[in-house]
Amino acid sequence: MRILLAVVLALAALTAPASAAPVLSSKTHIFYYPWYGSPAVHGSYRHWPQGGHQPPQDIGADLYPSLGPYDSGDFGGAVDQHMAWIQRAGVGTLVYSWWGRGSYEDSLAPGVLAAAAKYGLKVAWHLEPYGGRTAQSTVDDIAYINSRYGPSPAFYRDVAHGNRPAFYVFDSLSIADWSPIGPLRSENIVLAQTTDLSRVTHFGGIYTYDVLATMNPVGWKGIADYARANGLVWAPSVGPGYVDDRAVPGNTTPTLARDDGRTYDTQWTNVLNPANGGTPDWVSITSFNEWHEGSTLEPATSTPPADHHYQTYEGAYGHTGTNAETAYLDRTAHWLTHF
């Protein structure tokens, strides 16, 4: 009998299905910044010196990444780890900060797409306000991105909205006339960054990005209702906090304290609240790794370099030490069970 039981157990082990892939939310999008450089990969530090700082110990951020001042082109190291962390959070789509054809970020996009594909993630696009951007150049940018990156298995398309790719347009209010993008709507979802409904003509969606505004989402029910009535995607943004004091010395932008995670919970509650429009089409998260603005979910070290007055995630959701470093990733996974 023992021999028979052993054989049965061995056969069961051989025929057991592989571990199921993590369930990822395709409706949850997280803003991802590929603009960092280091001497080992890029040849010099890029972005980390913002605000007049001198890496590696002194960086332009109020939190210090657990990976240190990494390089966005380190695909087998930092970028691979990023994708694993995003997967752990249950977020299915990263929104890639893109600064124009031929830019530094454009050159790194193929490597990030490959890394994302490895973890079952998808990549949408955050069209940033590079010098000389116009409505027509945005039309051309979208055509370029679709042509160059569309064949990637990681290229995001929303099945629920006609299998169309997504393009978030940051600082969309800086351009008055967006009529050239109107014809794109049938095959692309182009989102305006605004809560001013008079400025969304020709767009296919609306997002907010600003985590400060999410603490007091005045008028959001009207935006959500308008989006549903007009076939627009509504993708309000949530985030854990905001602080840019080291990156932008003298800036008067208010700081939004994390409050041990209560700020992030409040923002998720606000975007899902029926009084604010109820469940949106997508939730956009600000951000995975915008270190300059302190809105990161990416793990921040619990033991940053001394004498630079860095903050940490200590106390987030009751966690301390190294356990606090991944607290916001795991809390995101928690909130996705409600979305």
N, C-alpha and C positions, 0 to 999 in steps of 0.2 A: 504493500500500500504506500509506504514511504517513497519507494522508487517511482511508482506511478504518479504520485503527487508532485514529485520533483520534475518529472517529464512534463506534466501539464503546466506547471509554473514556468518552466523554461520555454515551452512553446508559446505561452501567453506573452512572455517578455519579447520573444522574437516577432510576434504578430501585432503587438500593441502599436497603436498609431503614434506618430511623433508628437511631441508637445505642440499644442495648438499655438499659432502665432498670436501675439497680443491683439486685442480688439482695439482698434484705433478710431477716433472720431474724425471722420472726413469733414465734419461741419465745424470743427474747432481749428482755427488758424493762429499760428504764433509768429510774430515778426522776428526775423532772423537777420543779423548784421555780419556780413563777410568782409569787413573793411579793415581788419586788424593785420598787422605784420610784425615779424620779429627778425632779428639779425640772422638766426639760424636758417630761415627759409626765404624771407623776402630780401634780406641783406641789411635791413635796418628796422627799427621800430616804426610802426605805422598806427596812428590813432591813439595809441597808449600815451604819447607825450602831450595830448591835448591839455590846454590850460597851463602850459609851461612846465610840465612835470618831466622827470628824468627816470624812465624805467631802467631796471626791472622792478625795484622795490617801490619806486615813487611813480604812480600812474594817474591818469586823469579820470579818476572814478572814486566814489566814496565807499565802494565795496571792492574787495580784491578777489578775483576769480580763483577757484581752487586749482585750476590748471596754470595759474600764473599768467603773465602777459603773452598769450599764445599767438600763433599765426593762423589766419583764416585759410591759408593754402596748405596747412599741415593735414592733408586729407586722411592719412592713415593714423594720425594721432588725435589732435584736438577735434577735428571735424567729425571723425568717426565716433568719438566720445559724445559729441553734441547730439548726433543722431540717436545714439543709444539712450541718452537722457530724455530726448523728446519722445521717443517711443515709450519709455518708462512712464511718462506723464500721460500717455494715452492720446496725445495730440497727433492727428493724422496728417496735418499740412503745415509746412513752414512757409512764410511769406518772405521771399528773398529780396533784400534791399539792393536795388539795381540802379546804377548811376549813369546809364547811357552806353551806347555802342562803343566798344573799345576801352571802356573804363576798367579800372582794377577789379571791381566787383564782377564785371562782365567776363573777364578772363578767368575768374575762379568758378563761375557757374557750372561748367561741365563736371568739375570735381565734386562739387556739393550735390549735384543731381545724382551722380554715381553713388555717393555715400548715402544719400537719402533712399535710393532704390534698394540698397542692401538691407535697410531696416523697414521696408514697406511703407515709407513716407512719401508724400507728394509735395511738390514745390509750386506755389503760386508766386506772384510777382508784386513787389512794392516799387512803383515807379517814382523815383526821387526827383527833386527839383534841381537837376544839373543846370549849369549855365547855358542859356539859350534855349531852354525847353519851351516849346509851343504846343498848341493843340495838334497841329499838323505833324510835328516831330513825334508826338506821342502816338499818333496813328502809325507812323513809320516804325517806331520802336516796337509796338505790339506786333506788327507784321514780321519784324526781324526776330523777335523772341519766339513767336509761333513757328517760324520756319527753322530757326537754328536749334531750338530746344524742344519743340513739339514732339519729335520722335522718341524722346527719353521716356522710359517706363515710369519715371518719377514725376513727369509733367502733370500738373493738376488739371483735371477737368471734372466739373460737377455734374454727375449723372442726373441729379434731381432737377437741374436747370439746363436741360438740353445738351449735356456733355460739353459745356463751354468752359474754357479756361478763365482764370480770375486775375485781374490787374487792379490793384489798389493804387490810386493816384494821390500821393502825399502832397499837401499844400495846394490842393486843387483850386482854392480861392484866389491864388495869385494870377490866374488866367481868367479873363472875363468871358471870352467867347469860346465855348467848347463844341460848337456845332460840327467841326470836322470829325468828331468821334461818333456822331450819331449813327452812321451806317454800320459801325462795328457791333452794335448791340445784338444783332441776330446771331452772331457767332462768338461773341466774347462777353464777359461780365466785367465792365469797367466801373469801379467804385469811386465816388467822390468822397473826400474827407471833409465833412461839414455836417452841421445840424440845421442849416439854412435851406429849406426846401425850395426856395426860389433859385438856388444855385445847383440844382441836380438835373436840370434839363439836359437831355442827350446821354446821361449816364445810365448804367444798368444796376447800380447799387449805391449804398451809403454806408460809411463807417466813420468812427469818431477818433480813434487812436489816443486821444488825450485822456489819461487816467484821472486827472484832476476833475474833469467834468463828470466822470462816472460816479463820483461821490454824491452828486446832486443832479440827477438826470432830468432836468426840467424839459418838458415838451416831448419826451421820447415816445410816449404812447401815440401822439400825433404823427411822429415820424414813422413808427412801425405800421400804423394804420394806412398811411399814405403809401408806404412801400408795397404793402400787400395789395392795395387797390390798383396800383399802377405797374405791377409786375416787376418791382425792384427787389433786389436782395438787401436785407437789413442785417448788418454785421457790426453791432456795437462792440466797443473794446473794453476789456478789463485789465487790471494790472495790480501788482502787489504794493506799489508805492512810487515815489519820485524824489530824487535828490541829485542835483547837478553842481553842488557847491565847488568841488575840486576841479571839475571839467570846465566850468564857466565862472571863473572868479568874478564876484560882483554882480552876478545875475540876480534879478529880483523875482524870478519865477518862484512861487511858493513851494515849500517842501511838503510832501505827503508822506508822513511816517507810516511804516509798515504795521506798527501796533501789534507785534507778535502774530501777524497773520490776519488780524481782524479786518484790516483794510481790504485785503484780497477777498475775504468772505463777503464783506459788504458789497463789493463790486459785482461779484457773481450773483448775489441775492438781488441786486438792483436790475441787472439785465434780464433776469428770469421772472421778475415780478410782473403779474398781470397789469398792475397799475401803470407800469412803464411800457406796456405793449406785449408783455408775455414772451414766450419762447421765440427768439429771433431765428432767422434762417441759418446764420453762422454766428459764432462768437469769435472775435479776434482778440488775441492776447498781446499786450504791450508790456514786456517783450521777453524773448528768450535771453538776449545778450546785448542790450543797449546799455553798456556799462557806464557811459558818460552821464546818463540820466537816472541811474540807480533803479531802473524798472525791471531788473533781471529776475528770471526764474532759474537761470543757470546757477549751479552751485557756487557760492562764495565761500572762501576758506574761513574756518572758525579761528584760525591762527594767522592773521595777516601780518605783514612786516610791522615791527614796532615803530613808534614815534611818528607815524603818519596819520593817526587819528581815523583809521578806517572803521566803518561799521561792519557788523556781521549779521547773520540770520539768527543769532542766539535768542532762544526763547520762542521761536516760531512754532506755534501749535504745541507748545510744551516741550519742544526738543532742545537739547543742549549739545555743545561740542560738535563732533563730526556728524552726528545724527541730524543736526539742524541744517546742515549744508544742502541736503536734498529735500527739505521740508516742503518747498513750494512746488517741486515736481510732483510729489505724492499728494499734496492737497489739490493740485489740478486734476489728477486722476480721480480723486474723490468727487470733485464737482462735476466731472463728466458723467458720472453715474446719474446725475440729476438733469442732464441736458441731452 
